[in-house]
Amino acid sequence: MPTTPPPGRAAPPGRSDPSQRSHQARHSHRSRRSEASGAPRASGRPLLLLALGHACVDVYQGAVAALVPFFLAERAYTYAAASGIVLAASLLSSVAQPLFGALTDKWPMPWLLPVSTLAGGVGVALSGVSGSYPLTLAVVAVSGIGVAAYHPESARMARVASRGSHTAMGWFSLGGNLGFATAPLAVSAVVATGGLHASPLLIVPALVGAALCVAALRTVNAPTPTGRSASAATRPAGKDDWPAFLRMSGAIVCRSIVFVGLSAFISLYARQRTGGGEVAGTAALFVLYLGGAIGTVAGGRLATRYGRVRVVRWSYALTVPAVAGIVLVPGPLLYLFVALTSAGLYVPFSLHVTLGQDYLPRRIGTASGVTLGLTVSVGGIASPLIGAAADATSLQTALAPLIALPALGWLLLRTLHEPAMPEAAMSEAATPAADPAEAAASEAAAPDPARGVARAPHRDAARTTGP
């Protein structure tokens, strides 16, 4: 019979108090559950700063679409001309992001975060100053390049800070979604009161975001002396799965065309379908972006429970009827379907990023540049086609093909597998073997299915029992 040592004396080696062993076993079980849940081990401060900085940058992605109705009203642009401005912000961004991603695979570039934030803000701030269409395209393109430079490096830094947690990466992505959501409100507050010539006031989020990026860089792991990032130095080498990555990228392109098309025209479409004015259009755009903020957080939590690939598939499938509701259902119910579409498009948003990084573990920056940049921004290329179709027919007819794109994305995702997460492999490699006495205590506490009674503890139980 085990005995408890007197106070002040330690238990003999290999033996401990049964209550202590039970407590240790429960603590070990809780630790394994915490690791499996994907909870971030890093401090919340760097993630918070990165998320807030992400919000400030993505204000300028949302601001371009929010400016479209004002360009139509003050400068009498056609649908095609207005969508060309969205294309200018998207096209260079789509090409530049993988290039910046490839650079960050070779060298860490943390200085890109504040610099690119300022570039993104300056371009949008100058877009309303001149009535020249070519000049407007040029400055909006500068903003797109700034946004392109920001995302690959910020995604790499966020992955370091989150330690691979789905939920933590969801919070980082949430920052960007909130930036999208506040863009229509910021643009309306500035331009509706002072006209397009008041657009220089839109530089304020960039100034705040640059300061937040500088503060975040001081708290995230610094680069190693060899010039490679700490995360790259410690990340185990894996095999790049290009076929899976390309199939997922094709699905993201489908998602991007739907999102960019709705971003560019949902404000105008809501005015037509609800009979409301400028407020009705701004509200629809705000709901489109805000629903995405909720969907991103939900995506991280759902992926922790059900797996990333499964959640992404569900999201694409459920987006099909939601987009159909936007196109076909008139009146105030339009806002409900806008919210459902937004959630469906954004639940997989942060999951795309981590899946891409895990499909290409040797090219984290490239994967981030493609999933956050190329495939997302390429949707802007379809924007002028939607605008031209709307000029030739009607806006409802031009938006109708968007219903089929989430279904096409779902087909591309059907054969995807769940990739291994390098952080999980590193955690398992770093976890020490279980103490033999603790393993024996756990074995003793478990009931024997054959006899229905508890087994007696045995010193050699740990030899045949895993941790």
TACOR-V460728 format. One record per residue. N is the residue number from 1. RES is the residue in one small letter. PSI is psi in radians with two decimals (NA if undefined). Layout:
N/RES/PSI + N/RES/PSI
//
This chain:
1/m/2.25 + 2/p/2.52 + 3/t/2.66 + 4/t/2.23 + 5/p/2.66 + 6/p/2.76 + 7/p/2.45 + 8/g/-0.16 + 9/r/2.42 + 10/a/2.71 + 11/a/2.61 + 12/p/2.68 + 13/p/2.43 + 14/g/-0.08 + 15/r/2.59 + 16/s/2.95 + 17/d/2.29 + 18/p/-0.69 + 19/s/-0.62 + 20/q/-0.73 + 21/r/-0.71 + 22/s/-0.72 + 23/h/-0.73 + 24/q/-0.69 + 25/a/-0.76 + 26/r/-0.70 + 27/h/-0.71 + 28/s/-0.71 + 29/h/-0.75 + 30/r/-0.64 + 31/s/-0.74 + 32/r/-0.65 + 33/r/-0.70 + 34/s/-0.72 + 35/e/-0.72 + 36/a/-0.50 + 37/s/-0.19 + 38/g/0.29 + 39/a/2.37 + 40/p/2.44 + 41/r/-0.34 + 42/a/2.85 + 43/s/2.55 + 44/g/-0.31 + 45/r/-0.89 + 46/p/-0.66 + 47/l/-0.68 + 48/l/-0.79 + 49/l/-0.74 + 50/l/-0.69 + 51/a/-0.73 + 52/l/-0.70 + 53/g/-0.67 + 54/h/-0.68 + 55/a/-0.76 + 56/c/-0.64 + 57/v/-0.80 + 58/d/-0.12 + 59/v/-0.64 + 60/y/-0.38 + 61/q/-0.75 + 62/g/-0.48 + 63/a/-0.58 + 64/v/-0.83 + 65/a/-0.63 + 66/a/-0.43 + 67/l/-0.31 + 68/v/-0.86 + 69/p/-0.57 + 70/f/-0.59 + 71/f/-0.68 + 72/l/-0.71 + 73/a/-0.80 + 74/e/-0.47 + 75/r/0.04 + 76/a/0.69 + 77/y/2.64 + 78/t/2.98 + 79/y/-0.76 + 80/a/-0.71 + 81/a/-0.71 + 82/a/-0.71 + 83/s/-0.39 + 84/g/-0.52 + 85/i/-0.71 + 86/v/-0.69 + 87/l/-0.70 + 88/a/-0.68 + 89/a/-0.49 + 90/s/-0.65 + 91/l/-0.94 + 92/l/-0.62 + 93/s/-0.72 + 94/s/-0.60 + 95/v/-0.66 + 96/a/-0.56 + 97/q/-0.80 + 98/p/-0.56 + 99/l/-0.80 + 100/f/-0.64 + 101/g/-0.74 + 102/a/-0.62 + 103/l/-0.72 + 104/t/-0.30 + 105/d/-0.51 + 106/k/-0.72 + 107/w/2.37 + 108/p/2.39 + 109/m/1.10 + 110/p/-0.46 + 111/w/-0.33 + 112/l/-0.51 + 113/l/-1.00 + 114/p/-0.65 + 115/v/-0.80 + 116/s/-0.58 + 117/t/-0.78 + 118/l/-0.71 + 119/a/-0.72 + 120/g/-0.67 + 121/g/-0.68 + 122/v/-0.73 + 123/g/-0.83 + 124/v/-0.66 + 125/a/-0.55 + 126/l/-0.08 + 127/s/-0.46 + 128/g/0.01 + 129/v/-0.77 + 130/s/2.53 + 131/g/-0.02 + 132/s/2.20 + 133/y/-0.80 + 134/p/-0.69 + 135/l/-0.66 + 136/t/-0.77 + 137/l/-0.69 + 138/a/-0.81 + 139/v/-0.58 + 140/v/-0.60 + 141/a/-0.66 + 142/v/-0.72 + 143/s/-0.72 + 144/g/-0.66 + 145/i/-0.69 + 146/g/-0.77 + 147/v/-0.67 + 148/a/-0.73 + 149/a/-0.48 + 150/y/-0.77 + 151/h/-0.77 + 152/p/-0.79 + 153/e/-0.67 + 154/s/-0.65 + 155/a/-0.66 + 156/r/-0.78 + 157/m/-0.68 + 158/a/-0.64 + 159/r/-0.67 + 160/v/-0.81 + 161/a/-0.57 + 162/s/-0.27 + 163/r/0.61 + 164/g/0.13 + 165/s/2.22 + 166/h/-0.74 + 167/t/-0.74 + 168/a/-0.72 + 169/m/-0.53 + 170/g/-0.70 + 171/w/-0.67 + 172/f/-0.80 + 173/s/-0.56 + 174/l/-0.66 + 175/g/-0.81 + 176/g/-0.69 + 177/n/-0.65 + 178/l/-0.61 + 179/g/-0.76 + 180/f/-0.79 + 181/a/-0.64 + 182/t/-0.25 + 183/a/-0.85 + 184/p/-0.64 + 185/l/-0.74 + 186/a/-0.77 + 187/v/-0.76 + 188/s/-0.74 + 189/a/-0.64 + 190/v/-0.91 + 191/v/-0.62 + 192/a/-0.46 + 193/t/-0.63 + 194/g/0.06 + 195/g/3.12 + 196/l/-0.44 + 197/h/-0.20 + 198/a/0.07 + 199/s/-0.46 + 200/p/-0.39 + 201/l/-0.32 + 202/l/0.02 + 203/i/-0.30 + 204/v/-0.84 + 205/p/-0.58 + 206/a/-0.69 + 207/l/-0.75 + 208/v/-0.77 + 209/g/-0.68 + 210/a/-0.72 + 211/a/-0.71 + 212/l/-0.66 + 213/c/-0.74 + 214/v/-0.74 + 215/a/-0.67 + 216/a/-0.69 + 217/l/-0.43 + 218/r/-0.27 + 219/t/-0.26 + 220/v/2.72 + 221/n/2.28 + 222/a/2.76 + 223/p/2.65 + 224/t/2.84 + 225/p/-0.38 + 226/t/-0.12 + 227/g/-0.16 + 228/r/2.66 + 229/s/2.76 + 230/a/-0.66 + 231/s/-0.68 + 232/a/-0.58 + 233/a/-0.55 + 234/t/-0.23 + 235/r/2.21 + 236/p/2.50 + 237/a/2.44 + 238/g/3.13 + 239/k/2.28 + 240/d/2.27 + 241/d/1.47 + 242/w/-0.71 + 243/p/-0.80 + 244/a/-0.73 + 245/f/-0.72 + 246/l/-0.65 + 247/r/-0.76 + 248/m/-0.66 + 249/s/-0.66 + 250/g/-0.70 + 251/a/-0.68 + 252/i/-0.59 + 253/v/-0.77 + 254/c/-0.80 + 255/r/-0.67 + 256/s/-0.73 + 257/i/-0.71 + 258/v/-0.83 + 259/f/-0.80 + 260/v/-0.69 + 261/g/-0.77 + 262/l/-0.66 + 263/s/-0.71 + 264/a/-0.55 + 265/f/-0.08 + 266/i/-0.56 + 267/s/-0.82 + 268/l/-0.68 + 269/y/-0.67 + 270/a/-0.64 + 271/r/-0.70 + 272/q/-0.76 + 273/r/-0.47 + 274/t/-0.22 + 275/g/0.23 + 276/g/-3.14 + 277/g/-2.54 + 278/e/-0.63 + 279/v/-0.69 + 280/a/-0.71 + 281/g/-0.76 + 282/t/-0.67 + 283/a/-0.70 + 284/a/-0.73 + 285/l/-0.66 + 286/f/-0.74 + 287/v/-0.68 + 288/l/-0.73 + 289/y/-0.68 + 290/l/-0.68 + 291/g/-0.57 + 292/g/-0.61 + 293/a/-0.75 + 294/i/-0.73 + 295/g/-0.61 + 296/t/-0.78 + 297/v/-0.74 + 298/a/-0.63 + 299/g/-0.76 + 300/g/-0.74 + 301/r/-0.72 + 302/l/-0.66 + 303/a/-0.58 + 304/t/-0.58 + 305/r/-0.73 + 306/y/-0.21 + 307/g/2.55 + 308/r/-0.85 + 309/v/-0.73 + 310/r/-0.75 + 311/v/-0.70 + 312/v/-0.74 + 313/r/-0.82 + 314/w/-0.75 + 315/s/-0.78 + 316/y/-0.71 + 317/a/-0.74 + 318/l/-0.31 + 319/t/-0.43 + 320/v/-0.97 + 321/p/-0.48 + 322/a/-0.77 + 323/v/-0.64 + 324/a/-0.64 + 325/g/-0.68 + 326/i/-0.80 + 327/v/-0.62 + 328/l/-0.43 + 329/v/2.14 + 330/p/3.03 + 331/g/-2.91 + 332/p/-0.41 + 333/l/-0.30 + 334/l/-0.68 + 335/y/-0.59 + 336/l/-0.79 + 337/f/-0.52 + 338/v/-0.76 + 339/a/-0.75 + 340/l/-0.71 + 341/t/-0.75 + 342/s/-0.80 + 343/a/-0.78 + 344/g/-0.62 + 345/l/-0.46 + 346/y/-0.28 + 347/v/-0.73 + 348/p/0.08 + 349/f/-0.99 + 350/s/-0.45 + 351/l/-0.59 + 352/h/-0.74 + 353/v/-0.90 + 354/t/-0.59 + 355/l/-0.79 + 356/g/-0.73 + 357/q/-0.60 + 358/d/-0.45 + 359/y/-0.53 + 360/l/1.21 + 361/p/-0.33 + 362/r/-0.15 + 363/r/1.10 + 364/i/-0.79 + 365/g/-0.75 + 366/t/-0.78 + 367/a/-0.73 + 368/s/-0.71 + 369/g/-0.63 + 370/v/-0.85 + 371/t/-0.62 + 372/l/-0.32 + 373/g/-1.33 + 374/l/-0.95 + 375/t/-0.50 + 376/v/-0.80 + 377/s/-0.42 + 378/v/-0.34 + 379/g/-0.46 + 380/g/-0.41 + 381/i/-0.57 + 382/a/-0.27 + 383/s/-0.81 + 384/p/-0.56 + 385/l/-0.71 + 386/i/-0.73 + 387/g/-0.74 + 388/a/-0.70 + 389/a/-0.63 + 390/a/-0.67 + 391/d/-0.64 + 392/a/-0.56 + 393/t/-1.72 + 394/s/2.85 + 395/l/-0.61 + 396/q/-0.76 + 397/t/-0.68 + 398/a/-0.54 + 399/l/-0.28 + 400/a/-0.70 + 401/p/-0.30 + 402/l/-0.36 + 403/i/-0.64 + 404/a/-0.35 + 405/l/-0.73 + 406/p/-0.56 + 407/a/-0.69 + 408/l/-0.69 + 409/g/-0.70 + 410/w/-0.70 + 411/l/-0.68 + 412/l/-0.48 + 413/l/-0.17 + 414/r/-0.64 + 415/t/0.12 + 416/l/2.59 + 417/h/2.81 + 418/e/2.02 + 419/p/2.77 + 420/a/2.56 + 421/m/2.14 + 422/p/-0.60 + 423/e/-0.63 + 424/a/-0.71 + 425/a/-0.71 + 426/m/-0.67 + 427/s/-0.72 + 428/e/-0.68 + 429/a/-0.55 + 430/a/-0.20 + 431/t/2.16 + 432/p/2.74 + 433/a/2.65 + 434/a/2.55 + 435/d/2.32 + 436/p/-0.68 + 437/a/-0.67 + 438/e/-0.71 + 439/a/-0.69 + 440/a/-0.68 + 441/a/-0.71 + 442/s/-0.69 + 443/e/-0.68 + 444/a/-0.57 + 445/a/-0.35 + 446/a/2.39 + 447/p/2.56 + 448/d/2.01 + 449/p/-0.52 + 450/a/-0.69 + 451/r/-0.29 + 452/g/0.23 + 453/v/2.85 + 454/a/2.48 + 455/r/2.66 + 456/a/2.49 + 457/p/2.55 + 458/h/2.46 + 459/r/-0.55 + 460/d/0.15 + 461/a/-0.62 + 462/a/-0.26 + 463/r/-0.47 + 464/t/0.10 + 465/t/2.24 + 466/g/2.99 + 467/p/NA
//
